[in-house]
């Protein structure tokens, strides 16, 4: 299943990827990397590129099933499941529910997308100091040129 997903990703066949994920969900030998790949494709990539969560909206139940299965199958590697749960909360606009887990992830796994999510949260709740702090961290850590440009352009429009 892992190799099929990579093949279908290369040829941009999302329908086939969905079919494989549906089959993979019930496989016994799922690893943290399988869940992480799913969470990245469903949530992280659209978020970091400022896109809508269209795939998630079309396949909500599968996303919930992946988060649930993650906790069931990887109870000893809970951080992967927290990562999925955070993106599920963000996709559902449950930012308050995601905040504490985002802070936890930012402390243990610092990465631009986590800082970008925290920046967005604090921007929405009008905490300018924290928003600016997380914005600067997101920009400084981002290796994705598109993500970095989008963040910087947003800053210019916000007039911190």
N, C-alpha and C positions, 0 to 999 in steps of 0.2 A: 504493500500500500504506500509506503514511504516513497519508493521510487516512482510509482505511478503518479503520485501527487506532483513530484518534481517535473516529470515529463509533461503533464497536463499544464503545469504552470508555464513551462517554456513555450508551449503553443497557445497559451491564453484560452484554454478551454475550461471555463469556470463550471459549466454544467457537469463535466466529467469529474472535476475536483470535488464538487458537492456530493456526487455519487460515491466517490472513494471515501470521503469523510464520513458519510453515513454508514458505510461498511466498516471503516476503521474504528468508529466509535465503540463497536461491540467486540473488537479484537481483545484478546487477553493480554497481549504483550506490549501494550501502549507504554511509551516512555514520556518523561517530562518534555523532551524535545518535540514529540508529536503534538502534545497539547499546546506548547509554546508556538509552534508553527501555525496551528489553527488560530490561536488568539491573535497572532501577528497579522495573518491574512484577513481575518474578519474585523479586527478592531484597530490595531496599532497602525497599520499602513494607511487606512483611510483617515485616521485621526492626524497622523503626522503630515499628511499631504492636504489637510483641510478639506477632505472630501466627506460626503455624507456616508452614513453607515448603511448603504443600500443593500449589500449582501446580507447583513445582519437583519435588516427589516424583512427581507424575503424569507429568511430561514431562522427566525427567532428561536423556535423550539430546539433546533439543532444546537444553537449557541448555548442555550440553557442546559441542554443535555451534556455538552462538552464540559461545562463548568462543574456540573454535578458529578459526572464520571471522573473528572480530575480529582475531586475530593475523595471519591470512593476508591480510586485505583492508586492514587499517589498520596495517601494520607501522611506518609513520612516525608514527602517533598511538598509541603503545603504552600511554599512561596510561589510555585508555578500556578497553583490554583488561585491564590490571592491575585496574581497578575491578571488572570482571566476574569476574575470577579470584578476587579477594578474597571476593566474595559467594558464589561457588561453594564456596570453601573453608569459609566460615562455615556455609553450608547443610549441608555434609558433616561438620561438627564438626571440621574440620582447623584449629583455631585457631592452632596453632603455625606452620603453613604460611602463614596469613594475616597474622600479626603484623608481619613486616617490611614487607610491602606496605601494611598499614594505617598504619604509622608514616610510610612514604613519602607516602602519600596525605594524611595529616593535616598534613604539613609543606607540601605543595604545593597542596592543595585543602581547606583546613579547613572542615569542615561537621559538624553535630551527629551525623549517622548514623555517620560515621567515628569520632568521639570516643566515641559510644555503644558501638561495636564494641570499641574499645580498652578502655573502661571494663569491659565485660563480660569481655574476655580477662584483664585484670589482676585482676579480682575472682575469677575461677575459679582463677587460679594463686596466689591469696592475697598479692598485692603491694598492700597496702592504700593505700600512699602514691600509687602511680601510678594505681590504680583511682580514688581520690578526685579526683586531678588531672583525669583524663579525664572523670569524671562532671561536675565543675564546668564544664568546657569544653562538654560536651554540652548541659547545661541552659542555659548562657548563650547558646549559639548557636541553639538550637532555636526555630524559628518555628511548628512544628506543635504546637498546644495539646495534642492527645492524647499525642503523643510526650513532651512536657515533663511532663505530669501523670503518665504512667507511670514516667518516670525518677525524678521527685520522690517518688512513692509507694514505689518500690523502695528509695530511699535511707532513707526513714523506717523501712522494715522491716529494713534491714541494720544500723542503728545504728553508723554510722562513728564 
